[in-house]
């Protein structure tokens, strides 16, 4: 967290230096020098932290220095946010003499603050050189390493309840005589039992190894190693070489990798690499594995990262482990509890009930079940002792250490992004676009010439967290991009704990249970009624930068809302979700100049303040959850706004000549809010949704924006009522447009040549198309997804003949087409179809050989 905080401060200082150089001349030259000094020192500290981060086993001194650096960065940021707006406001007043006096007073106060900062920087630098920052003793990481190593080399047959299907599938891969060489990559989140399953598969291989018939494809040598981050690659090579039987003399004469490779090239081997962390480690290790191994050789790896598994063995090598079903979890739990118990010993009904609650909290994780069962076995079988375990389950130290290994392995830039999931409620389904926009608002994603769009970089960040099995994908878009995601509840608890420790954010329970001062809190998340408790608590912070106010079914009073806006003046992110909001949002909102992300959701809110044009740093305004709101005209003057997300019934007429030049997402806006001239300025739109209200006798024609927005527009949604789409509608210049959603009557479908050339997804609702209208759609060369929604097609049948009809279609969804009786796809029709979803009662005729390879689902 320290590196992120320092980087953010350094960026602010650089911006201020540039501003002072351009606008202030020599009058505040001393200030430029001071800011330059701060910049240089911050860069030095940043380099130190990056080096320190590569060593996760630092000393107590290093922990203290990290905390001091973090607090220093926060205080510098507070100074910047406090004084530089004052200097700017004095200058803007226009009275030169008074302005000069005010500037001098403010500058003098600032000088004293900077001198204090200098003293703290020097103290930190002295501590770095005076006291050791590397721990010479053992660490928690070392302890876990020993535990994993002992488990890996243990002789006891692993408990494989619930893994039988996985074992059967992997055994086929292991012993397949038709596969010359293969890597088996078992992947999954921490605690799923990857090592347990891999040990079982490896033991099966050892049984084959024991066979001595020359006609069998048995293994001739084997090795298993735990790929600890503390071991060198050469040490791992030596371990493998020793286990498979390489002579020590050969290793002395040749390099160990050369000797091992030469030995393995003559053997049919099986090697088990447990807990492979990175692509780089595999690349180095695999140097010792022969390029042309003997037929039937296998390498088994376990990894938390999908990317690593794919890198080592390709996509087909992946075997993702899932959570145990409750029945299997219960069987393991009961077996472990009865281990060592007296014959005939039973549990009381009340104890069984507590046990069921405990098991539910393990969420199908074998590691959690094993640890908790071990804790219960060591205690008396009394209800109050089991209740204690139930209450403290999420605080278990051993499980936390295992989960923390995945966190420690994250690169610096991903750590705050991962912890940020803890700000949301447990088991909450999160939009990918929302979490990415929040990362951007927090400046977790640095911008560069190579990555001009932070949102695109954010998708890559999220994909990496998914690849590491830290984040679960709930749903994907048709193009494979993540639509919604969530975090496992065990990891969610660790996020909150780690974020509190690093002061990334706090919850109300953190503040009350840990007796910590709230004066250093930068981000705060509140659920239910805890906001009012927080506001009424002593020592509350005025320096909060992010506030999540998740009231759920509670109302948010205007009194509490006003206090939030008045007292937390440095807010960058404000998220309010509640049952009901005040009728009018307080005017104090307009004073939150640093605000970059604003999300409001709740009934009752009708008006936002007129002075919102003062929020020039605002990048995202999300009011989709406020169906009655009326937006002020001033929002069109927000030059840095990138995402405007509104409810379809919101009406906000634009009276600004050149609105929102940086807008990327506009959805879902009423068509009568904007005139053709307004679109001239919106050349960065990537996603656009327009809703046309009830107006009869008017053709829907949006040619005026398609020409101007053709360069970047990727997703377009048009909805209208009692009108018809103009048949001359031309999307052909929208070269990047991939998704098109049309909802409303279409008198005549646009000609084939008028469709976007790269269209991959088309959704139609209420179009009332006749059978011949589909002919133009059948010709679309890149269309992969076709959704025919309610009343979109009024024909009796859809017939597809020949490979040139829907040549790229992979996913066909048919919903509530009451007149449609038959779907007939001839042998060559829709040659790439993989998914078919249709309503019960529809007659479907598809060639039998192809039908077996299509995933078919029914809508009821």
N, C-alpha and C positions, 0 to 999 in steps of 0.2 A: 504494500500500500504506500510505503514511503516513496518509492520510485515514481509512482503515479502522481502523488501529491507534489513532489519536487518538480516533475515535468510540467505539471499544470502551472505552478508558480513561475517557473522559468519562462514559459510561453507568455504569461502575462507581463513579466518584466521586459521581455523583448519587445512586445507590443507597445509598452509605455515608453521605452527608450526611443522607438521610432516616432511616436507621437510628440515627445519632447523635442526631438531633433527638428521635426518639421514645423512645429507651431510656436515653440517658446523662445527660439533664438538663443541668445546667451544669457538671458535673464535668470534661468534656472539651470545654468550649466553645471553647478555643483550637484544638483539632483541627478542629472544624467550620469555623472561620475559615480555617484553612490549606487544608482541602479545597475550600472555596468559592473560594479564590484559584486553586488548581490548575484547578478547573472553568472559571473565567473565562478563564484563559490558554489552556487547551486549545481553547476555543471560538474564540478569536482566531486561534490557529494553524490551526485547521480551515478558517476562512474564507480565510486566506492560501493554504493548499494548494489549495483549490478554484479560486481565481483563477489560481494558478500552473499548475494542471493544464490550464487552457484554452490555455496556451501550451506546446506540446510541444517547443519549441526553446530551452529554458532554458540558462543559462550553467553553467560548472563550479561557480560559487558556489552556484547554486540546487541543483545535484546534491548538493553537500556539506551544505547546509542540510537538504535532504530526508533525507539519511542520518542527520544529527544528530537531527532530529525523530523519525524512526522509532526510533532507539535510546533517545531520551528516553521515548517512549511505552511501549516495552517495559520500561524500568527502573521507570517509575511503576507499571506493572502488576505487576511483580515485588514491589515494595514493598507494594502493596495485598494481594497474595496471601500475602506473608510475615507481615505484622504484624496484619492485621485478624482472621484466624482466631485468633491468639494472644490478642487482646483479648477475643474472644468466648469462648474456652475458659477464660480466667481467670475471667470473670464466671460461667461455668456451674459452677465448682467449689464455690461456696456459702460458702467461708470468707472473710468480709468483709475482715478485716485483711490476710490473705495476698493476697487478690484485689487489694486496693488497691495493695499494694507491687508486685505483679507488673505490674499495669496501669501504674503509674508508671514502672517500669523499661522496659517495652515502649514506652510513650509517649515517653520520653526518647530512646530509640534511634530511634524513628520521627521525632521532631522534627529530629534531626540529618540524617536522610536527606532530609527535606523541604527543609531549608535548602540542601542540596547541589543538589536539583532546582531550587530558585529561581535559584541561580547559573547553571545551565545554560540555563534559560529566558531569563534576561536576556542571556546571551551570544548566543543565537540571535536574539533581537530586535535586538540591536546589529548583528549581521551582516546582517540583512535591510535595515537602513537605511544601513549604511556601504558595502556592496559591491553592485554591479549584479547583478541576477538575470535579466536578459534578454540573450541573446546577440546582439550586433550583427553577427556574421559569419554565414557560411553554415552550414547544418546538414545532417545526413544526409537529413532530410526534403526539403530544397531540392534536394539532389543527385538523389534519386529523382524529384522533380517534373520536373527537367530531362530525365532519361532518358526518362520516360514521354511528355513533351511532344515530344521529338525523334522518338520512335518513332511517335507518333500522326500527326505531320505528314510522316513519311518518305514518299518516292515509291516505294520498293521494294515490289514486290508481296509481301504476307505469305505465309509458308509455312503452307498449310492442310491438311497431311496429317492424315487422321483426322477431319476436320470435314465431309466431303462431305454426310452426311445432315443435319447441322445447316444447312449452306448451302442445300440444296434446300428445307428446311422454311421457313427465314427468307426466302428469295427469293420464295416464294409469298406470304408476308405482305407483303413489300415492294411487290410489283407487282400485288397483287390489285385488279382494277378495280372490284370490288363493295364495297370498303371505303373509305368516304369519308375517314376520318382514323384513324390508328392509331399507338400507341406500341409499339415492340418493345423489351422489357426482357431483356437477356442477363445472367443472374446466375450466380454461382458463387464458389467459394473463390479466394483469391489464387493466381496462377500457372497457372490452367487455360487461359488463352488467350482470355479474353473480348474483350480489345481487338483481338487478331489476327483473330478471327472477325468482330467488328463492322466492322473496317477493310475486310475482304473484302466484306461486305454493302454498306458505304458506297461502295466502288469500283464495285460493280454498279450502284448508283444513279447514279453519275457517268457511267457508260456510257449509261444512259438519258437523263441530262441532256444528253449530246452530241447526241442525236437532235433534229432540227429539224422533223419532220413534225407539223403541227398536229393530226392525227387521233390521234396516240399520246398515251397518258397518261404522258408523260415529265416528269421533274422540271425545274423552271425555275431553281432556285437551290439551293445547298447550303452547309453549314458544319459544321466539326467543331472541338470544343474539349475540352481536358482540364480537368475541374472540380476544380482544385487547391484545397486548403483555404486557401492563402495568397492567392488572388485574391478580389476582391469580386465580387458579382453584377453590379454596373454594368460592371466591366471585362470580364466574360464577355459581357454584352449588346453592348458595343462591338465585341468580337472577332467575334461572330456577325454583327452589322450590317455590319461591314467586308467579311466574306467573302461575304455574300449580295448586297451591292451597294447598301446604303442610302447616299444622298448625305450627305456630311459636313455640308452646309448644313442639311439636314432635321434632323439630330441636334443642330445648334446651336440651331435655332429651337424644337424640341420636346424633351421629355425623351427620352432614348435608348430607353427601353422603349416609349413611345408611337409614336415614329418606326418602330421595328422591327416592332411589331405591325401598324401600318398598311401597311407594305411587304409583310409576309408574307401578309396577308389577301388580296392580289391575286395571289399566286404559289402554284404547287405546289412545295413545298419538301421537302427532306430535311435534317435536322439531327442530328448525332451528338454526344451528350454522354457523354464517357468518364469512368468512375469516379465516378459520382454517389454521394455518401456519406450524405445524410440527406434525410428528408421535407421539412425546412424549406428546404433549398437548392432542391429542385424547386419548392416552392410559390412561392419568390421568383423563380426563373428563368422559370417558366411564365406570369408576368404579361405578359411580352413576346410570348407566343405567342397568336395570335388565337383567339377562341372559336369562330368559324365559318370554319375554313381552307378552302382550295380542295380539291376532291375529289382524293384520292390522296396528300395530304401525309403525311409520316412523320417521327417522331422516334425515333431509335435511342439507347438508353442502355445502358451497362454499369454494373453495381453488384455489390458483394460481399454486399449485403443483399437478401434476398427481400422484406422489408417495404417497402424503398424502391421496388423494381421494381413491386410490387403497388400501392403508393400512386400512382405516376406513371401507370401504364397499366391497372390492374385485373388481375385474376387471369389473364385470357386473354392478356395481353401477355407473360407470363413464359416464358422459354426457359432452362431450367437446363442449364448445361454440365457434362458428366461427364468423368471422367478418361479419357485415351486408353487404348485397348487396347494390349497389349504389342507387337503386330505394327506398329501405327501408330507407337508410340514408337520402335521399333527403326529404322523407315524414316527418321524425322526425325533420329535420333541418327547414323545412318550418313551421311546426306546432309551434315550439319553437320561431321562429322569429315573427310569427303573434300573439303570446300570448300577450294580452293587447293592441294590435294595434287597430286603429280605423277601423270601418266597411268600406270596400271598398278601404282600403289603398293598394297600389301596389308598386312594385319595378321597377325602370328603367332598360332597357336592359343592360346598362353598369354595373349597380349594381348587376344584376343577374349573369353576367359573372364573376365578382369578387367573388360572393358568391359560384359559382361552383368551382372556384379554391380553395377557403377556404375549401369547403366540401371535395374535393379530398385529401387535406392534412390531413383530419381527418381519412382516411384509414378505414372507416367502424367501428370506435370505438365509441360506444354510449357516453362514458364519454367525449371524445374529442369534439364530436358534441354538447353535452349539455353545456360544458364550453364555447366553442367558440360562440354558439348561444346566451348565456347569455351576453358575452362581446359585441356582436354586438347590442343587444337590448338596451344596456345602452348608445349607441353612436348615433350620428346623422346619418341618412341614406344618407351619402355623399360618393362618390367614394374614396376620399382621406383618409377618416377615415377607411373605410373597407380595403383599400390597406395597411394601417398601421397595421391592425390586421393580414392581410395576411403575411406581412414581419416578424412580431414578433410572429407568431403562435408557433414556436418551443421553444420560450422562456417563454411560459405561466407558471406562478409560481405554480398555483393549480394543473395542470396536472403533472408538474414535481414532486411535492411532492408525489402524488399518485404513480407515477412510481418509485420514489426513495425508497418507502417502500419495494418493492421487492428486490431492490439492498441491502438495509440495512439488510435484513433478510438473505442474503447469508453468508455462513461461510467464514472465512478469506481466505481460500485457493482458493475459487471460484471467489472472487471479481476481481482480475486482469485478470483471464481467461475470465470472462464475458466482462469486459471493452475492452479487446483486439480486440473484434469484431469491435470496432469503427475505428480501423486502416484500415479496408477495405472500399471500396466505398459503398455508400448507395445502398441497394437492390442488393448487390453482392451475387452470389451463391458461397459458400465456400466449398471446399473439407474438409471433416472431418479429413482426414489424414493430410492435410496441416496445419490446425489450431492446431492440436495436436502436430505436429512436431515443430511448432513455440513455443508453451507452453514449450515443452521440452528444446528447445534452450534457452529460457528465464529463465530456471530453476524455473518455476512456480510449477513444479511437483517434489516433493522431492522423492528421491529413498531410499528404505529401503529393508531389507531382505524379508519382507512380499510382497513387490511389486518390484521385480527386473526389470520389464520391464515398463519404464515410459510411453510408448505408450499405454499399456493396462490400466494403471491408468488414462491416458488422456481420453480414451473412457468412463470411468466411470464418469469423470468430465463433459464431454459433455452430457452424458445421464442425469446427474442430472440437468443441465441447461435446457435441453429439458423438463424434468419432471416438472420443475418449470414454464414452459411456457414462458421462457425468450428467448429461441431460437426455431426457426421453422425448422422442418425437411422437406427438399425438396424431397429427395429420399433416399431409403434404399436399402441395399444389400439383396440378397436372404436369408441370414441367420438372417435378422432383424437388423443388424448393420447399423449405419447411414453412408450414402455415401456422401451426400451433405446437407448443411444447410444454413440458413440465419437468419438475425435479422430484426425485424420489424423496419421500418424507424423512428418511434417515439422513440423507445428504442435506436436506433443507434445514434440519436441526443443526448440523455441523456448520452450515453456512452462517447461521445466526451466531453460533458460538465463536467461530473464527472471525467474523466481521466485528463482533463486539470486542474481541481481543485486540484486533488491529485498528479499532475505532473507525471502521469504514461506515458502519451504521449501528444504531441501537434500537431495541424494542423497549416498550414500557417495562416488561418483565426484567430485561437486562438492568435497567436503571434502578428498579425497586429491589431486586434480589441481590445485586452485586454491590450495592451501596456506593456506586460510582458517581462522581460529580457529572452533571449534565452540561457543564460549561464548555466542554471540549467536543460535544456531540456535533457532527456535521450532517448526518442523515438520520432521520427518525421515522419509523413506521408504527402506526397505531391502528388497532382494530377495536371495534365495538365502542365502548364508552371511555377508553383509556386516554383519548385526546383531552377531555375535560380534566381528568386527573393530572395529566402532564402539565396542562396550562396552570393548574392551581398549585402545582408543587413548588417547593422552594428551590432556588438556584437554577431555574430553567435557563436554557441557553437562548441567546439572541443571535447565535452565529450559525444556525442551521442553514444548510444549502439545499437540502432535499427533504420534503415532507410527504409521506404517504398517509393519507387520512382515509382509512377503509372502514367506514362506519357500518357497512352492511345494511341491516334492517333498521338502523338508528337514524334519526334526523340530525342534521348539523345546524345548530342555532346560529343566528346572525351575530350574536354576541361573541361566540367562540371563533367564528370565521373572521370577524373584524380584528380580534386580538391576534390571530395568526398573521394576518396581512400587515398589521401595524408593527408587530414586534419582530417578526422574522424578515428583516428588510433585505437580506442577502440571498433569498431563495432563488435557486436556479431551476428546481424541479418541484412542481406542486401537483399532486394527484389526489383528487377528492372523489370518492365513490360512496354514496349514501342513499338512503331511501328518499329523502326530500331535502332540497336546498331552499334557501330564502328566495322570495320573489325577485328581489333585485340584488345583484352581487355588489358588495361594497366597493366604493370608489378607490379605496386604498390599494386595490389591485394594481392600479396604474402607477404606483410608486415603486413597484418591484422591478426596477430597471434591469437587473441581471437575469430575470426569468427567461428560461430557454424552452421549457416544456410545461404545458398546462393541459391537464385532463380533468374534466368535470363530468360527473354522472349523477343524476338524481332528478326526481320530479319536482315541479313547482317553479324552477328557475326560468324567468322570462327575459331578463335583461342583463346584459353585461355593460359595464361603464363605458361612456362615450370616449374617454381619453385613452383608449388602449393603444393608440398610435405611439405612445411613449415607450412601449415595450419592444424596442427595436432589435433586441437580441432573441426574441421569441422565434423558435424554429418549428414547434409543433403545437397546434391548438386542436384538441380533440373534445368535441362536445356532442358526440353521437348519442350519448346517454341522456341528453336533455331535449326531449321532444318538443317542448314549448318555448325554447329559447329564441330570442331575436337578437341577431348580431348587429353591433353598431357599424356604421359605414367606415369607421376608423380602422377596422381590421384590414381593409384593402391597402392601407399605407404601411403595412409591416414588411419592409423590404427584405428581411432575412427569413421570413416564414417559408418553410419548405413543405409542411404537411398541414392541410386544413381539412379536418374530418368532421362533417356535420350530419345531422339527421335530415332525411329527405324533405321534411315539411318545413324546414327553416327557410325563411325568406329574408334576403339581405341584398338590396339593390346597390350596385357599385356606382359611386359618383366620383371615382378617382380616375384620372386620365391614364396613368400607367401603373396598374395594380400588380403587386406581388411578382416581381421579376424573377425570384429564385424558387417559386413554388414548383414542387415536384409531384405532390399528390393533392388532388382536389376531388373530394367525394363526400357526400352526394349532393351537389348544388342544384338549385332550381334553375332551369334554363332561362327564365325571364329576369334573373338577377344580373346577367352580363350581356353586353351588346357586342357585336362583331369587333368593334374597335378595341375592346378590352383585351381580346385574346392576342393582339399584336405583341403585347409585352410579356406574355406567358410562354416563353420559348423553351422552358426547362421541364415542362410537364412530362411525367412518366406514367402516371395513372390518373385517369379522369372519369368521373361519374356525373352524369347530368340527368336530372329528372324534370320532365315537362308536365306542368299541372293541367287541369281540365280546361282546355280551350278548343272549341269546335272549329271545324272548317279551316284548319291550318295544317299544311304539310310540314313535317319535321325535316328540316334540312340544315345540317351543320357543316356544310362545305367551307364556311368561313373560318372554322378553326382547324379542319383537317390539313389544309395546306400549310398553315403556319406552325402547327404542332407536329408535323410529320417526322421531324428529325429525331425526336426522343420518345415519343409516345409509345408505350408498351402495352397498356391495358386500358380499354375503353368500355364504359358501361352507359347505355342510353335507355331511358325508360320514358314512356309517354302514355297518355290515355285519350281515347276518343279521337285520335288523329292517326295519320298514316306516315310511315317513313317514305320520304321522297324517293322514287325509283331511280332517279338520277344520282343518288348518293354515291360518292366516289371516295373509297378508302385507299385507292391504289398508290397514293404517294406516302402512305404511312408505312414506310419500309420496316420499322422496328415493332409495329403493332403485332402482338402475338395472341392477345386475348380480347375477344369481342363478345359483349353480352348485350342482346337486344330484347327489350321487353315491351311489347305493344304490337298493334296490328300492322302488318306489312302487306300493303296492297299488291305490290310486285317486288319480288326479290331482286336486289341489284345484280347487274350482269357479272359474269365470272371475272372479267377483267377489272371490275371495280372493287374487288375484295383486296384486302392487304396481301401482298405477295408472300409474307412469312407468317401468315395466320396459323396458329397451332391449336387454338381452343375457341370454339364457338358455342355460345349458349343462347337458346331461343325460348321465349315464354310469351304466350298469348299472341303469337304471330299469325295464326290461322292460315298456314300455308297449304296450298293444294299439292297434289302428288308431283306435278311437273315442276314445281318450284324447287324441289330437291336436286334437280339435274345440275344446276350451277354449283351446288355444294359438293356434289360427287366429284367434281373436277379439281377441287382445291388440293394442290400437290403436297402441302405440309400439314394439313389438318390432322391432329392426333386425337383430339377429344371433341366429341359432339354431344351436347346436352339438349335434348328435346323435352322441354318442360311442359307444364299444363297448358293445353289448348294451343300449342305451338304448331301442330300439324293436324289437319282435318281430313286427310285422305284415309282410305281403308287399308292400304297396304304399302309397304316399303320393300322394293325389290332391288337387289344389288347383283349385277352380272358383270363379270370380267374384272381383271386386275387393275384397270384404269379407273374404276369407280371406288372412291375413298381409298386411294393407294397407300396412304400413310396412317389411316385411322387405327388407333390402338384401344380406344375407350369409347363405347357408345352407351349413353344413358337415356332411357325412355321413361317418362313419368307422367301419369294421368292424361294419356291420349285416348279419350273414350271412343273415338271413331276408328282407331287403328285396330285391325283384327289380325294382321299377318305381317311378319318380318321374314323375308326369304333372302338368304345369302347363298349364292351359287358357289361352286367349288373354288373359283378364282377371285370372287368378290371379297372386298375388305381383306386383302392378303395379310395384313399385320395385326388384325384384331386380337386383343389379349383379354379385354374385360367387357362384359355385357351385363347391363342392369336394366330390367324391364318389369312392367306391371303384370301381376297375375291375371291370367285369362288371355294373354297375347300368344298366338301360335307362332313359334319360332322354328324355322327350317334352316339348318346349317349342316354342311357336310360332316359326317360322323367323325372322320379322322381329325378334322380341325376342331370340332366341338370339344374334344377331350382336352385340348390345350388352352381352352378359353375359360377364364374364371367367370362363372355366371351367378348372379344374385337376383333375388326377386324383391320388388317393392310391394308392400301390402297396403 
